[in-house]
Amino acid sequence: MKSNIILHIPHSSKKIPSEYLGSYFNVQELNETLVKLTDTFTDELFSYDGIKKIVFPYSRAFCDVERFVENEPMEEKYGQGFYYTNGVNLKPFRSDNNKEEIRTKYYEHHHSLLKEMVQSLDNPLIIDCHSFPNEIFPCIPFSDNNLPDFILGHNGKEREIEICSLVYELLEELGFKVNINHPYSGSLTVDDCSSIMIEVNRRLYLSNNYLYKKTDFYKIENIIKIILKKIDVI
């Protein structure tokens, strides 16, 4: 049976198109942002045969396809809308000279591909796949140091709540601490499609410097496969 799930993976890459590298004037801030804000290896962590996957191939420090292009709170407060002008420490690292070009060429193109994928399925479900650091950075708009192992997000639809409840129970049975819609909430959607977010604490699968896989990476990868398999039969 054809799966109706789409895995959306927006933040796994550290790549920046070579023609835009020269627009970054604070290389130290850029490099630290790439290390600390990338959901490293989530393109490998979230994977299941037969389920569609869309991975944004560039860094969120170049173009963040999860942010709104207008009225984005993170842009107004931190300079981090879809087009970051500030890095992880809120230090300026590029001008906005290429903003509209990147919006059209990369942001809108990605959302067009995602929309096509959604429209190709009956009763589709987007799973928005992320990881999060086990520490607080200046650009993170909360101060909760007691972070869980997993965070689940939904937009309030009955189907989304049902799926999040199933995943919550499964993870709790395995001994993990899980939050729903806190401190991250909601989930990216297209055309009002059902969508849930799954966020994995990086301490579960990454080294402390966020560069390397822990041995437990494969354990977490397998748990996510179990979760996806259970969701896929709902």
N, C-alpha and C positions, 0 to 999 in steps of 0.2 A: 504494500500500500504506500502511495506517495505521501511523504511527510509534508505537513503544512507549516513547519518551523523554519524560520530564518534566523541564523546566528549573525548578529551585527557586531562587528569588532572594530571600533573606531580609533583606538588609542594604542595599538600594539607596536607601531613603527617609530623608529628614530630618524627616518630618512627625510631629507629636505631636497627638493629638486635643485640641481647644481646651479641653474641660472638665477636662483634666488638667494644663494648662500651669501653673496656679497652685500645683501641688504641688512644683514645682522651686524651691528656695530659693537655689541658687547658679547664677545665670543665666550667669555667665562660664564656669563649668565645663561647664554644659550646652552652650553654644554651641561651645566648643572640642571637646567630645566629638562633637557632630554633624558637625563638619568632619573631624576626624581618624579617626573610627571608622566613618564611612559608606562603603560600597562604591559610591561615586558613579558613576552612569551604567551600572552593571552590568545594569540592566534593559534598556538599549539595546545594550550590548556583546554580550550573550548573547541571540540571537534567530535563529530559522530557521522559515521557513514550513512549516506542517504539524506542528510540534512543540508539544506542550502546555507552557504556562508558568504558574507560580504565583508571584506577587510579593507579599511581605508589604508592605502599603501604609504601614506606620509605621516609625519609627526603632527601631533596636536599643536606643537609650538609653531608649526607652519600654517595649519588650517585645522581648526577644531570643528568637525562636522556635527558634534553634539550640541553646540551652542546655537542660540538664535541669531539671525542676522540683524534683527531689530529688537530694541527694548530688552537687551540681554543684561541682566543685573551684574554679571561678572565683568562685562565690559565697562560699565559705568563705575563700578567700585574698584576693580583691580586691573583694568586694561587687558582683560582676557575674554573677549568675545570670540567669535569664530576666527578672528584675526588678532593674535596676541601681539601687543606692543610691549608688554612687560613679561618678565620671566617668573620663575618660581619664587624668587625673593622680592618680587614686585619692582625690580630694577628695570628701567627701559632697555630694550635690546634691539629694537628696529623701528623705523618710521612706518607710517601707514601709506606709503607711496604706491604699493602694489595691492592694496586692499580690494578694490573693485575687480581687478583682473583675477585675483585668486578666488574671490567669491564666485565669479562666473565659471571659471575654468576648472575649479576643483570642488568647491563646496556644492554648488548647484548640480554639477555633474554627478557627484556621489549620491546626492539625494534623488536624482533622476533614476539612477541605477537601482537604488533601494525601492523606489516606488514601482518600477517595472517588475521587480521581483515579487513585491507584495501583490500586485495585480495579476500575477501569473498563478496564484494559489487560491484555493477555496478555503475560506475561514482561516486566514493566515495568523500566525503568532510570531512576533518578533521577540527574540531573546537578546537583550542588550548586554554585552559581555565585557566586564571590567575587572580591574583589580584596584586596590587602594593601599596607600602606605600606612604603616603602623606608627605614624608620627604625624605631627601637625606642622604644616608649612605656612608661611605668611599668606599665601594665596588661597588657603583652605578656610572657608567661612564658618568654622565652628571650632570649639576648643575642647572637645571631648577626648580625653586621653585613654579612656576605658573602651577601646574599640573592639568590636566583635570579630569573629572569624569570617563570617559572611554577612553581607547586607543584601536584602531582597527589596526590590521596588516595584510598585504598580501604580496605575493611574485611577484606580477605584472601580473598574469594571468587575462585574461578578465573576467572569471567567478568569480574569487576572488574579483576583483575590483567592479563588479556588486553587489555582496553580501555585501561587506563592505559599499558601497554607500547606499544600502537599510537600513542596520543597523544604519548607521550614521544619515540618515534622520529620522528614527523612534525615536532614542534617542534625537535628537535635538528638535523634536516636543514635547517631554516630558519635555523639559527644561534643559537637561544635556549638559555640555560642552564636546565635543568629538574631539579627534585627530586621524588622520590616519598616521601610520608609524612614529610617533614621540611622545615621545623620544624613545619608544621601537618600533622595526620594524620587518617586516617579520613574518613568522609562520612556525613551525616545519612541515616537510612533509616527506613522505615515498614513494619511487617509483614514484616521481614526481606527486603525488596525489595533487589535489587542497586542499588548506588549508588556513584558516583565523585564526587570533588570536583575542580573546576578553579579555581585561584586565579591571578589575574593581578597582577603587580607594577604598582602604580599609576604608576611612573615611565614605563611604556610608553605610557600613554594620557592621563595627567592632568598638569596644571600642578603645580609644586612646592607650591602652597598647597592642592591637592586640589579646586579649585573649577571649573576649566575644562578642556575637552577640548583635547588637543594635536592637531595635524594628523594624527599617527600613530594617533589613535583609530580612524580608518576602516580603516587597515591591520590593526590588531589585530582589529577587528570582522570583517573579511573572513577572517582566519586562523581565528577561532573558528567562522565559518560552514563553512569547509572541514573543520574538526575534527568538527563536528556532523553534517555530511553523511556523513563516513566512518564515524562511530559508528552512524549510523542504518541502515546497510546490513549491520551485523554480525548 
